[in-house]
Amino acid sequence: ELKVEQNPLFLSMQEGKNYTIYCNYSTTSDRLYWYRQDPGKSLESLFVLLSNGAVKQEGRLMASLDTKARLSTLHITAAVHDLSATYFCAVISNFGNEKLTFGTGTRLTIIP
Amino acid sequence: DVKVTQSSRYLVKRTGEKVFLECVQDMDHENMFWYRQDPGLGLRLIYFSYDVKMKEKGDIPEGYSVSREKKERFSLILESASTNQTSMYLCASSRTSGMSYEQYFGPGTRLTVT
């Protein structure tokens, strides 16, 4: 059974600081997704990572994938309040069907 | 833009009622999914469908059924609602072809069963 673990689960950080969210998964996969969810809202796609070494950046967020280590990171640079949200990683296993398995999410709060 | 819509944003039903949640996507996606989201448990897959009239159980199918009579529409049915089915329900869709298989989510339906 594919398991996806994120850490930390909760993150409170000051504006202007840098931090990284980690996503580990338990089986072979080269398809990993990051989503953002605002309170009471649905999930918004941030990044799609499809190969080992893939790196994608959008504004202050950068995501990377290391398929050998089964690890993805979401790096936040110079955080601003607008980035406060819950971030989920999700993985599709290389074996079986197209099911996404989600991590439990990281609730990020940016403090002025 | 991909658009996934859900029939209701908020729904209150009584225990034992039959509940229908509908999802429609406008991008001709082959795959459609139903998830529920609960605090501390993340998103869990209930059912998915990879073609019209085809369905597969996800991780927590008990107490639910689904229907996909048309490609753009995927319905989740709670045959006899119970209080432990109070949750946020999210529908998603994705392509089968191409590499990314990215799932696009609807706005969600917050269901309360009393």
gemmi code that builds the backbone of each chain (N, CA, C; Angstrom):
import gemmi

chains = {
    "A": [
        ("GLU", (0.847, -1.200, 0.000), (0.000, 0.000, 0.000), (0.880, 1.247, 0.000)),
        ("LEU", (0.572, 2.151, -0.904), (1.345, 3.394, -0.997), (1.025, 4.296, 0.185)),
        ("LYS", (2.074, 4.761, 0.847), (1.894, 5.730, 1.931), (2.651, 6.997, 1.588)),
        ("VAL", (2.033, 8.131, 1.899), (2.641, 9.435, 1.632), (2.655, 10.205, 2.939)),
        ("GLU", (3.859, 10.630, 3.338), (3.998, 11.353, 4.601), (4.542, 12.746, 4.347)),
        ("GLN", (3.914, 13.710, 4.974), (4.396, 15.081, 4.886), (4.868, 15.525, 6.250)),
        ("ASN", (5.880, 16.352, 6.236), (6.233, 17.040, 7.473), (6.866, 18.389, 7.166)),
        ("PRO", (6.606, 19.338, 8.049), (5.798, 19.201, 9.247), (4.300, 19.218, 8.921)),
        ("LEU", (3.472, 18.887, 9.901), (2.032, 18.977, 9.703), (1.554, 20.411, 9.880)),
        ("PHE", (2.203, 21.122, 10.777), (1.862, 22.527, 11.020), (3.151, 23.334, 10.960)),
        ("LEU", (3.066, 24.494, 10.360), (4.245, 25.340, 10.230), (3.823, 26.788, 10.362)),
        ("SER", (4.431, 27.443, 11.343), (4.157, 28.853, 11.544), (5.470, 29.578, 11.296)),
        ("MET", (5.477, 30.505, 10.376), (6.736, 31.163, 10.052), (6.527, 32.652, 9.850)),
        ("GLN", (7.596, 33.379, 10.046), (7.516, 34.831, 9.911), (7.647, 35.223, 8.456)),
        ("GLU", (7.037, 36.327, 8.124), (7.207, 36.881, 6.786), (8.690, 37.099, 6.518)),
        ("GLY", (9.080, 36.845, 5.283), (10.459, 37.094, 4.876), (11.392, 35.917, 5.074)),
        ("LYS", (10.954, 34.902, 5.822), (11.825, 33.742, 6.073), (11.646, 32.682, 4.991)),
        ("ASN", (12.617, 31.752, 4.974), (12.573, 30.622, 4.045), (12.271, 29.346, 4.808)),
        ("TYR", (11.567, 28.441, 4.154), (11.341, 27.149, 4.797), (11.031, 26.097, 3.750)),
        ("THR", (11.101, 24.818, 4.173), (10.872, 23.698, 3.261), (9.885, 22.716, 3.869)),
        ("ILE", (8.950, 22.271, 3.042), (8.018, 21.199, 3.410), (8.485, 19.930, 2.699)),
        ("TYR", (8.450, 18.818, 3.426), (8.953, 17.563, 2.884), (7.817, 16.574, 2.645)),
        ("CYS", (7.964, 15.807, 1.574), (6.968, 14.792, 1.227), (7.711, 13.497, 0.885)),
        ("ASN", (7.521, 12.487, 1.711), (8.122, 11.170, 1.470), (7.038, 10.187, 1.058)),
        ("TYR", (7.385, 9.271, 0.168), (6.415, 8.266, -0.234), (7.073, 6.898, -0.292)),
        ("SER", (6.244, 5.864, -0.256), (6.765, 4.534, 0.098), (6.962, 3.586, -1.073)),
        ("THR", (6.578, 3.976, -2.302), (6.744, 3.045, -3.407), (7.240, 3.781, -4.633)),
        ("THR", (7.628, 3.047, -5.636), (8.205, 3.668, -6.834), (7.170, 4.547, -7.527)),
        ("SER", (7.563, 5.768, -7.769), (6.688, 6.695, -8.477), (7.517, 7.776, -9.123)),
        ("ASP", (7.104, 8.161, -10.316), (7.716, 9.356, -10.913), (6.638, 10.359, -11.312)),
        ("ARG", (5.566, 10.351, -10.552), (4.507, 11.347, -10.759), (4.067, 11.887, -9.412)),
        ("LEU", (4.407, 13.124, -9.170), (4.099, 13.724, -7.880), (3.488, 15.101, -8.105)),
        ("TYR", (2.510, 15.441, -7.280), (1.718, 16.652, -7.450), (1.684, 17.428, -6.142)),
        ("TRP", (1.733, 18.754, -6.264), (1.518, 19.615, -5.102), (0.251, 20.433, -5.333)),
        ("TYR", (-0.565, 20.501, -4.255), (-1.799, 21.259, -4.290), (-1.815, 22.231, -3.127)),
        ("ARG", (-2.577, 23.303, -3.324), (-2.811, 24.271, -2.252), (-4.304, 24.286, -1.955)),
        ("GLN", (-4.644, 24.413, -0.668), (-6.044, 24.535, -0.280), (-6.201, 25.673, 0.715)),
        ("ASP", (-7.041, 26.647, 0.390), (-7.388, 27.715, 1.318), (-8.570, 27.258, 2.162)),
        ("PRO", (-8.736, 27.814, 3.364), (-9.815, 27.362, 4.259), (-11.174, 27.400, 3.588)),
        ("GLY", (-11.900, 26.298, 3.665), (-13.244, 26.217, 3.095), (-13.286, 26.120, 1.584)),
        ("LYS", (-12.152, 26.050, 0.966), (-12.105, 26.012, -0.502), (-11.617, 24.659, -1.002)),
        ("SER", (-11.617, 24.513, -2.323), (-11.168, 23.265, -2.915), (-9.659, 23.282, -3.144)),
        ("LEU", (-9.147, 22.277, -3.823), (-7.717, 22.160, -4.056), (-7.334, 22.811, -5.378)),
        ("GLU", (-6.254, 23.552, -5.328), (-5.722, 24.226, -6.512), (-4.384, 23.591, -6.860)),
        ("SER", (-4.223, 23.188, -8.101), (-2.978, 22.554, -8.519), (-1.844, 23.580, -8.547)),
        ("LEU", (-0.698, 23.218, -7.944), (0.477, 24.090, -7.961), (1.536, 23.566, -8.927)),
        ("PHE", (1.945, 22.318, -8.713), (3.044, 21.765, -9.501), (2.766, 20.311, -9.870)),
        ("VAL", (3.257, 19.933, -11.063), (3.235, 18.545, -11.505), (4.684, 18.165, -11.786)),
        ("LEU", (5.187, 17.149, -11.098), (6.588, 16.724, -11.228), (6.592, 15.308, -11.785)),
        ("LEU", (7.220, 15.129, -12.940), (7.054, 13.872, -13.660), (8.335, 13.092, -13.890)),
        ("SER", (9.452, 13.532, -13.357), (10.676, 12.763, -13.572), (11.669, 13.061, -12.466)),
        ("ASN", (12.648, 12.170, -12.338), (13.666, 12.374, -11.318), (14.436, 13.657, -11.613)),
        ("GLY", (14.619, 14.452, -10.583), (15.358, 15.693, -10.760), (14.498, 16.854, -11.231)),
        ("ALA", (13.200, 16.609, -11.439), (12.325, 17.695, -11.907), (12.285, 18.804, -10.862)),
        ("VAL", (12.358, 20.030, -11.356), (12.258, 21.206, -10.502), (11.320, 22.190, -11.191)),
        ("LYS", (10.365, 22.712, -10.404), (9.462, 23.711, -10.963), (9.349, 24.867, -9.970)),
        ("GLN", (9.214, 26.075, -10.534), (9.126, 27.264, -9.680), (7.983, 28.144, -10.144)),
        ("GLU", (7.292, 28.707, -9.158), (6.235, 29.664, -9.450), (6.276, 30.688, -8.326)),
        ("GLY", (6.741, 31.876, -8.646), (6.814, 32.924, -7.627), (7.761, 32.518, -6.502)),
        ("ARG", (7.283, 32.539, -5.287), (8.106, 32.227, -4.115), (8.127, 30.737, -3.776)),
        ("LEU", (7.502, 29.918, -4.575), (7.435, 28.478, -4.328), (8.260, 27.735, -5.362)),
        ("MET", (9.026, 26.740, -4.866), (9.788, 25.885, -5.763), (9.644, 24.448, -5.295)),
        ("ALA", (9.319, 23.545, -6.232), (9.137, 22.137, -5.889), (10.153, 21.304, -6.648)),
        ("SER", (10.615, 20.236, -5.996), (11.575, 19.342, -6.640), (11.220, 17.900, -6.328)),
        ("LEU", (11.759, 16.996, -7.151), (11.452, 15.579, -6.988), (12.723, 14.760, -7.102)),
        ("ASP", (12.963, 13.903, -6.129), (14.056, 12.938, -6.160), (13.408, 11.563, -6.078)),
        ("THR", (13.283, 10.895, -7.225), (12.553, 9.620, -7.227), (13.365, 8.510, -6.563)),
        ("LYS", (14.682, 8.645, -6.571), (15.505, 7.600, -5.936), (15.335, 7.630, -4.424)),
        ("ALA", (15.278, 8.821, -3.864), (15.058, 8.964, -2.423), (13.589, 8.920, -2.067)),
        ("ARG", (12.707, 8.915, -3.075), (11.255, 8.956, -2.868), (10.885, 10.173, -2.011)),
        ("LEU", (11.372, 11.315, -2.464), (11.229, 12.536, -1.683), (10.952, 13.706, -2.607)),
        ("SER", (9.987, 14.526, -2.207), (9.768, 15.798, -2.873), (9.826, 16.895, -1.821)),
        ("THR", (10.287, 18.066, -2.239), (10.308, 19.203, -1.334), (9.571, 20.369, -1.968)),
        ("LEU", (8.943, 21.153, -1.113), (8.309, 22.408, -1.521), (8.992, 23.504, -0.719)),
        ("HIS", (9.766, 24.332, -1.416), (10.549, 25.357, -0.737), (9.870, 26.706, -0.877)),
        ("ILE", (9.790, 27.398, 0.238), (9.163, 28.720, 0.272), (10.255, 29.750, 0.518)),
        ("THR", (10.336, 30.721, -0.359), (11.367, 31.749, -0.253), (10.725, 33.079, 0.141)),
        ("ALA", (11.273, 33.708, 1.171), (10.817, 35.040, 1.607), (9.302, 35.067, 1.727)),
        ("ALA", (8.800, 34.290, 2.648), (7.356, 34.066, 2.772), (6.574, 35.377, 2.927)),
        ("VAL", (5.396, 35.379, 2.323), (4.455, 36.498, 2.482), (3.126, 35.934, 2.976)),
        ("HIS", (2.301, 36.807, 3.556), (1.054, 36.359, 4.198), (0.147, 35.581, 3.242)),
        ("ASP", (0.140, 35.982, 1.960), (-0.737, 35.331, 0.972), (-0.459, 33.847, 0.791)),
        ("LEU", (0.701, 33.393, 1.249), (1.027, 31.976, 1.109), (0.428, 31.122, 2.228)),
        ("SER", (-0.208, 31.736, 3.197), (-0.873, 30.973, 4.258), (-1.961, 30.105, 3.646)),
        ("ALA", (-1.856, 28.791, 3.869), (-2.799, 27.818, 3.282), (-2.372, 26.441, 3.774)),
        ("THR", (-3.115, 25.417, 3.344), (-2.670, 24.037, 3.569), (-2.143, 23.494, 2.256)),
        ("TYR", (-0.985, 22.871, 2.315), (-0.326, 22.332, 1.125), (-0.319, 20.810, 1.201)),
        ("PHE", (-0.740, 20.198, 0.101), (-0.783, 18.737, 0.015), (0.150, 18.265, -1.096)),
        ("CYS", (0.881, 17.191, -0.825), (1.507, 16.470, -1.914), (0.678, 15.218, -2.188)),
        ("ALA", (0.770, 14.719, -3.398), (0.016, 13.525, -3.782), (0.833, 12.765, -4.817)),
        ("VAL", (0.722, 11.457, -4.777), (1.573, 10.594, -5.596), (0.707, 9.567, -6.333)),
        ("ILE", (1.070, 9.287, -7.576), (0.495, 8.148, -8.292), (1.585, 7.094, -8.394)),
        ("SER", (1.278, 5.909, -7.908), (2.238, 4.807, -7.975), (2.509, 4.401, -9.421)),
        ("ASN", (3.711, 3.890, -9.691), (4.025, 3.349, -11.014), (3.355, 2.008, -11.265)),
        ("PHE", (2.764, 1.450, -10.204), (2.136, 0.147, -10.332), (0.643, 0.299, -10.099)),
        ("GLY", (-0.146, -0.297, -10.941), (-1.581, -0.253, -10.697), (-2.251, 0.885, -11.442)),
        ("ASN", (-3.346, 1.380, -10.894), (-4.188, 2.328, -11.607), (-3.802, 3.779, -11.296)),
        ("GLU", (-4.623, 4.696, -11.750), (-4.280, 6.104, -11.672), (-4.763, 6.760, -10.394)),
        ("LYS", (-4.715, 6.043, -9.299), (-5.164, 6.609, -8.036), (-4.111, 7.550, -7.471)),
        ("LEU", (-4.580, 8.721, -7.045), (-3.729, 9.647, -6.297), (-3.807, 9.290, -4.818)),
        ("THR", (-2.649, 9.193, -4.185), (-2.633, 9.042, -2.732), (-2.062, 10.326, -2.151)),
        ("PHE", (-2.831, 10.922, -1.223), (-2.460, 12.219, -0.672), (-1.711, 12.088, 0.640)),
        ("GLY", (-0.807, 13.024, 0.873), (-0.281, 13.225, 2.203), (-1.339, 13.903, 3.066)),
        ("THR", (-1.081, 14.003, 4.366), (-2.075, 14.559, 5.288), (-2.104, 16.085, 5.260)),
        ("GLY", (-1.171, 16.693, 4.546), (-1.196, 18.143, 4.416), (-0.307, 18.855, 5.423)),
        ("THR", (0.163, 20.015, 5.044), (0.928, 20.900, 5.933), (0.192, 22.219, 6.008)),
        ("ARG", (-0.256, 22.568, 7.209), (-0.948, 23.848, 7.379), (0.097, 24.921, 7.657)),
        ("LEU", (0.221, 25.833, 6.714), (1.236, 26.888, 6.790), (0.583, 28.207, 7.188)),
        ("THR", (1.116, 28.816, 8.228), (0.640, 30.133, 8.671), (1.805, 31.089, 8.632)),
        ("ILE", (1.650, 32.180, 7.906), (2.701, 33.188, 7.818), (2.321, 34.342, 8.744)),
        ("ILE", (3.233, 34.636, 9.656), (2.965, 35.670, 10.663), (3.670, 36.963, 10.242)),
        ("PRO", (2.962, 38.101, 10.294), (3.594, 39.360, 9.894), (4.785, 39.700, 10.778)),
    ],
    "B": [
        ("ASP", (-9.956, 26.950, -19.609), (-9.765, 26.470, -18.237), (-10.627, 25.246, -17.973)),
        ("VAL", (-10.038, 24.274, -17.313), (-10.807, 23.110, -16.895), (-11.811, 23.537, -15.848)),
        ("LYS", (-13.041, 23.061, -16.006), (-14.018, 23.403, -14.998), (-14.696, 22.145, -14.491)),
        ("VAL", (-14.654, 21.984, -13.177), (-15.360, 20.901, -12.516), (-16.365, 21.543, -11.567)),
        ("THR", (-17.620, 21.222, -11.744), (-18.647, 21.809, -10.891), (-19.347, 20.718, -10.096)),
        ("GLN", (-19.801, 21.110, -8.921), (-20.542, 20.196, -8.056), (-21.904, 20.803, -7.765)),
        ("SER", (-22.901, 19.951, -7.604), (-24.295, 20.421, -7.591), (-24.614, 21.313, -6.407)),
        ("SER", (-23.985, 21.106, -5.267), (-24.302, 21.920, -4.090), (-23.018, 22.260, -3.350)),
        ("ARG", (-22.962, 23.437, -2.737), (-21.815, 23.757, -1.888), (-22.049, 23.277, -0.454)),
        ("TYR", (-23.308, 23.384, -0.028), (-23.679, 22.949, 1.322), (-24.957, 22.136, 1.233)),
        ("LEU", (-25.005, 21.075, 2.053), (-26.172, 20.190, 2.044), (-26.388, 19.681, 3.453)),
        ("VAL", (-27.645, 19.714, 3.915), (-27.983, 19.147, 5.223), (-29.042, 18.087, 4.997)),
        ("LYS", (-28.778, 16.888, 5.460), (-29.697, 15.775, 5.284), (-29.901, 15.058, 6.613)),
        ("ARG", (-30.995, 14.305, 6.666), (-31.290, 13.538, 7.883), (-30.767, 12.107, 7.752)),
        ("THR", (-30.483, 11.524, 8.880), (-30.061, 10.121, 8.921), (-31.085, 9.247, 8.215)),
        ("GLY", (-30.593, 8.352, 7.352), (-31.455, 7.435, 6.630), (-31.902, 7.927, 5.268)),
        ("GLU", (-31.714, 9.206, 4.981), (-32.098, 9.728, 3.673), (-31.148, 9.234, 2.597)),
        ("LYS", (-31.649, 9.162, 1.381), (-30.796, 8.872, 0.225), (-30.287, 10.202, -0.309)),
        ("VAL", (-28.981, 10.279, -0.525), (-28.357, 11.551, -0.906), (-27.630, 11.380, -2.236)),
        ("PHE", (-27.826, 12.342, -3.108), (-27.147, 12.342, -4.403), (-26.238, 13.571, -4.471)),
        ("LEU", (-24.970, 13.336, -4.769), (-24.039, 14.431, -5.040), (-23.619, 14.301, -6.503)),
        ("GLU", (-23.740, 15.423, -7.215), (-23.427, 15.361, -8.649), (-22.203, 16.184, -8.983)),
        ("CYS", (-21.465, 15.705, -9.967), (-20.251, 16.362, -10.425), (-20.250, 16.384, -11.944)),
        ("VAL", (-19.931, 17.534, -12.503), (-19.880, 17.673, -13.962), (-18.567, 18.329, -14.353)),
        ("GLN", (-17.896, 17.770, -15.364), (-16.668, 18.386, -15.889), (-16.859, 18.671, -17.375)),
        ("ASP", (-16.198, 19.750, -17.821), (-16.445, 20.209, -19.192), (-15.241, 20.042, -20.107)),
        ("MET", (-14.263, 19.209, -19.719), (-13.050, 19.082, -20.521), (-12.892, 17.705, -21.147)),
        ("ASP", (-13.968, 16.944, -21.223), (-13.918, 15.656, -21.909), (-12.904, 14.698, -21.265)),
        ("HIS", (-12.742, 14.826, -19.961), (-11.812, 13.948, -19.246), (-12.395, 12.550, -19.114)),
        ("GLU", (-11.505, 11.549, -19.244), (-11.949, 10.168, -19.116), (-12.165, 9.766, -17.658)),
        ("ASN", (-11.261, 10.218, -16.786), (-11.285, 9.785, -15.382), (-12.040, 10.769, -14.510)),
        ("MET", (-12.819, 10.236, -13.584), (-13.470, 11.077, -12.575), (-13.382, 10.379, -11.230)),
        ("PHE", (-13.320, 11.200, -10.178), (-13.012, 10.692, -8.842), (-13.922, 11.347, -7.810)),
        ("TRP", (-14.229, 10.617, -6.757), (-14.870, 11.185, -5.577), (-13.988, 10.924, -4.360)),
        ("TYR", (-13.731, 12.017, -3.611), (-12.969, 11.948, -2.366), (-13.826, 12.514, -1.231)),
        ("ARG", (-13.476, 12.116, -0.021), (-13.970, 12.847, 1.128), (-12.774, 13.349, 1.920)),
        ("GLN", (-12.969, 14.515, 2.540), (-11.885, 15.137, 3.293), (-12.350, 15.384, 4.715)),
        ("ASP", (-11.590, 14.864, 5.652), (-11.909, 15.021, 7.072), (-10.678, 15.520, 7.806)),
        ("PRO", (-10.876, 16.372, 8.810), (-9.720, 16.897, 9.563), (-8.865, 15.774, 10.137)),
        ("GLY", (-7.572, 15.880, 9.928), (-6.655, 14.882, 10.466), (-6.524, 13.625, 9.636)),
        ("LEU", (-7.418, 13.441, 8.670), (-7.385, 12.225, 7.846), (-7.029, 12.523, 6.394)),
        ("GLY", (-6.970, 13.793, 6.039), (-6.622, 14.143, 4.674), (-7.721, 13.783, 3.694)),
        ("LEU", (-7.335, 13.590, 2.443), (-8.291, 13.209, 1.398), (-8.231, 11.705, 1.198)),
        ("ARG", (-9.394, 11.101, 1.154), (-9.463, 9.659, 0.935), (-10.374, 9.376, -0.249)),
        ("LEU", (-9.923, 8.465, -1.114), (-10.648, 8.164, -2.338), (-11.801, 7.211, -2.045)),
        ("ILE", (-12.996, 7.590, -2.512), (-14.177, 6.755, -2.290), (-14.380, 5.827, -3.493)),
        ("TYR", (-14.521, 6.419, -4.672), (-14.698, 5.677, -5.917), (-14.056, 6.472, -7.039)),
        ("PHE", (-13.704, 5.786, -8.100), (-13.347, 6.486, -9.313), (-13.873, 5.743, -10.537)),
        ("SER", (-13.875, 6.466, -11.645), (-14.398, 5.929, -12.899), (-13.455, 6.324, -14.018)),
        ("TYR", (-13.097, 5.355, -14.854), (-12.177, 5.655, -15.949), (-12.893, 5.633, -17.300)),
        ("ASP", (-14.205, 5.416, -17.276), (-14.975, 5.447, -18.516), (-16.451, 5.415, -18.151)),
        ("VAL", (-17.268, 5.729, -19.122), (-18.710, 5.676, -18.879), (-19.094, 4.262, -18.444)),
        ("LYS", (-19.924, 4.211, -17.447), (-20.451, 2.972, -16.868), (-19.390, 2.108, -16.181)),
        ("MET", (-18.161, 2.588, -16.114), (-17.108, 1.832, -15.430), (-16.825, 2.504, -14.091)),
        ("LYS", (-16.549, 1.694, -13.081), (-16.227, 2.249, -11.767), (-15.285, 1.297, -11.043)),
        ("GLU", (-14.510, 1.893, -10.139), (-13.660, 1.076, -9.280), (-13.728, 1.613, -7.873)),
        ("LYS", (-13.663, 0.717, -6.918), (-13.673, 1.137, -5.526), (-12.346, 1.787, -5.173)),
        ("GLY", (-12.457, 2.810, -4.346), (-11.268, 3.422, -3.796), (-10.945, 2.827, -2.442)),
        ("ASP", (-10.480, 3.658, -1.535), (-10.045, 3.169, -0.234), (-11.182, 3.017, 0.776)),
        ("ILE", (-12.257, 3.792, 0.591), (-13.346, 3.778, 1.587), (-14.710, 3.755, 0.899)),
        ("PRO", (-15.033, 2.706, 0.134), (-16.292, 2.695, -0.615), (-17.533, 2.332, 0.190)),
        ("GLU", (-17.343, 1.841, 1.406), (-18.497, 1.327, 2.164), (-19.499, 2.441, 2.436)),
        ("GLY", (-20.765, 2.155, 2.159), (-21.840, 3.115, 2.396), (-22.093, 4.049, 1.224)),
        ("TYR", (-21.319, 3.884, 0.154), (-21.444, 4.747, -1.024), (-21.621, 3.901, -2.283)),
        ("SER", (-22.252, 4.489, -3.279), (-22.245, 3.931, -4.623), (-22.078, 5.085, -5.596)),
        ("VAL", (-21.827, 4.768, -6.859), (-21.611, 5.809, -7.861), (-22.325, 5.431, -9.150)),
        ("SER", (-22.480, 6.444, -9.979), (-23.102, 6.236, -11.285), (-22.424, 7.146, -12.288)),
        ("ARG", (-22.103, 6.570, -13.451), (-21.550, 7.389, -14.538), (-22.211, 6.936, -15.830)),
        ("GLU", (-23.285, 7.620, -16.161), (-24.047, 7.308, -17.379), (-23.572, 8.132, -18.574)),
        ("LYS", (-22.990, 9.290, -18.299), (-22.433, 10.142, -19.355), (-21.008, 10.508, -18.984)),
        ("LYS", (-20.207, 10.750, -19.986), (-18.778, 10.987, -19.744), (-18.554, 12.196, -18.829)),
        ("GLU", (-19.354, 13.215, -18.949), (-19.084, 14.441, -18.206), (-19.642, 14.438, -16.785)),
        ("ARG", (-20.404, 13.441, -16.425), (-21.136, 13.477, -15.156), (-20.844, 12.238, -14.306)),
        ("PHE", (-20.558, 12.482, -13.032), (-20.231, 11.383, -12.115), (-20.971, 11.659, -10.808)),
        ("SER", (-21.833, 10.745, -10.429), (-22.676, 10.955, -9.244), (-22.235, 10.058, -8.103)),
        ("LEU", (-22.260, 10.613, -6.921), (-21.999, 9.849, -5.693), (-23.310, 9.714, -4.946)),
        ("ILE", (-23.611, 8.497, -4.536), (-24.893, 8.223, -3.884), (-24.640, 7.652, -2.491)),
        ("LEU", (-25.290, 8.259, -1.522), (-25.288, 7.708, -0.174), (-26.655, 7.048, -0.005)),
        ("GLU", (-26.664, 5.736, 0.009), (-27.932, 5.004, -0.015), (-28.782, 5.282, 1.228)),
        ("SER", (-28.145, 5.368, 2.372), (-28.847, 5.656, 3.621), (-27.875, 6.445, 4.505)),
        ("ALA", (-28.000, 7.765, 4.431), (-27.001, 8.629, 5.067), (-26.891, 8.372, 6.561)),
        ("SER", (-25.657, 8.418, 7.039), (-25.420, 8.281, 8.474), (-24.563, 9.445, 8.947)),
        ("THR", (-24.574, 9.690, 10.249), (-23.866, 10.864, 10.779), (-22.367, 10.782, 10.512)),
        ("ASN", (-21.818, 9.571, 10.414), (-20.371, 9.477, 10.142), (-20.022, 9.762, 8.686)),
        ("GLN", (-21.022, 10.082, 7.889), (-20.769, 10.519, 6.526), (-20.792, 12.047, 6.401)),
        ("THR", (-20.929, 12.723, 7.520), (-20.761, 14.175, 7.536), (-19.318, 14.484, 7.176)),
        ("SER", (-19.122, 15.267, 6.111), (-17.767, 15.480, 5.609), (-17.804, 16.494, 4.471)),
        ("MET", (-16.605, 16.856, 3.985), (-16.457, 17.618, 2.746), (-16.202, 16.602, 1.641)),
        ("TYR", (-16.993, 16.684, 0.569), (-16.857, 15.773, -0.563), (-16.316, 16.549, -1.761)),
        ("LEU", (-15.252, 16.020, -2.331), (-14.590, 16.664, -3.458), (-14.598, 15.739, -4.658)),
        ("CYS", (-14.968, 16.310, -5.793), (-14.938, 15.597, -7.054), (-13.725, 16.074, -7.857)),
        ("ALA", (-13.151, 15.204, -8.663), (-12.017, 15.585, -9.494), (-12.103, 14.855, -10.830)),
        ("SER", (-11.398, 15.380, -11.828), (-11.337, 14.705, -13.117), (-9.925, 14.818, -13.682)),
        ("SER", (-9.589, 13.890, -14.589), (-8.272, 13.922, -15.225), (-8.336, 13.185, -16.551)),
        ("ARG", (-7.318, 13.432, -17.376), (-7.199, 12.700, -18.643), (-6.548, 11.347, -18.407)),
        ("THR", (-6.785, 10.435, -19.339), (-6.066, 9.164, -19.350), (-4.832, 9.277, -20.228)),
        ("SER", (-4.940, 9.971, -21.328), (-3.821, 10.080, -22.257), (-2.870, 11.173, -21.805)),
        ("GLY", (-1.661, 11.146, -22.321), (-0.687, 12.149, -21.913), (-0.027, 11.761, -20.614)),
        ("MET", (1.009, 12.460, -20.256), (1.812, 12.046, -19.109), (1.290, 12.526, -17.773)),
        ("SER", (0.682, 13.707, -17.760), (0.587, 14.344, -16.450), (-0.492, 13.765, -15.548)),
        ("TYR", (-1.618, 13.307, -16.098), (-2.721, 12.764, -15.297), (-3.115, 13.689, -14.153)),
        ("GLU", (-2.868, 14.973, -14.336), (-3.177, 15.923, -13.272), (-4.663, 15.920, -13.002)),
        ("GLN", (-5.035, 15.914, -11.722), (-6.441, 15.941, -11.353), (-6.872, 17.366, -11.052)),
        ("TYR", (-8.035, 17.718, -11.570), (-8.631, 19.031, -11.351), (-9.838, 18.851, -10.452)),
        ("PHE", (-9.912, 19.691, -9.433), (-10.921, 19.510, -8.399), (-12.075, 20.497, -8.524)),
        ("GLY", (-13.259, 20.026, -8.145), (-14.416, 20.890, -8.014), (-14.374, 21.659, -6.714)),
        ("PRO", (-15.356, 22.538, -6.470), (-15.353, 23.405, -5.291), (-15.686, 22.694, -3.987)),
        ("GLY", (-16.216, 21.474, -4.073), (-16.534, 20.723, -2.853), (-17.983, 20.892, -2.420)),
        ("THR", (-18.500, 19.866, -1.758), (-19.819, 19.909, -1.132), (-19.640, 19.557, 0.338)),
        ("ARG", (-20.048, 20.481, 1.192), (-19.978, 20.185, 2.628), (-21.311, 19.588, 3.049)),
        ("LEU", (-21.299, 18.305, 3.348), (-22.515, 17.576, 3.719), (-22.573, 17.395, 5.227)),
        ("THR", (-23.713, 17.758, 5.794), (-23.976, 17.505, 7.209), (-25.161, 16.557, 7.309)),
        ("VAL", (-24.973, 15.466, 8.033), (-26.051, 14.497, 8.259), (-26.451, 14.572, 9.731)),
        ("THR", (-27.717, 14.889, 9.974), (-28.168, 15.083, 11.366), (-29.073, 13.941, 11.817)),
    ],
}
model = gemmi.Model(1)
for chain_id, residues in chains.items():
    chain = gemmi.Chain(chain_id)
    for i, (resn, *xyz) in enumerate(residues, 1):
        res = gemmi.Residue()
        res.name, res.seqid = resn, gemmi.SeqId(i, " ")
        for name, pos in zip(("N", "CA", "C"), xyz):
            atom = gemmi.Atom()
            atom.name, atom.element = name, gemmi.Element(name[0])
            atom.pos, atom.b_iso = gemmi.Position(*pos), 0.0
            res.add_atom(atom)
        chain.add_residue(res)
    model.add_chain(chain)
structure = gemmi.Structure()
structure.add_model(model)
structure.setup_entities()
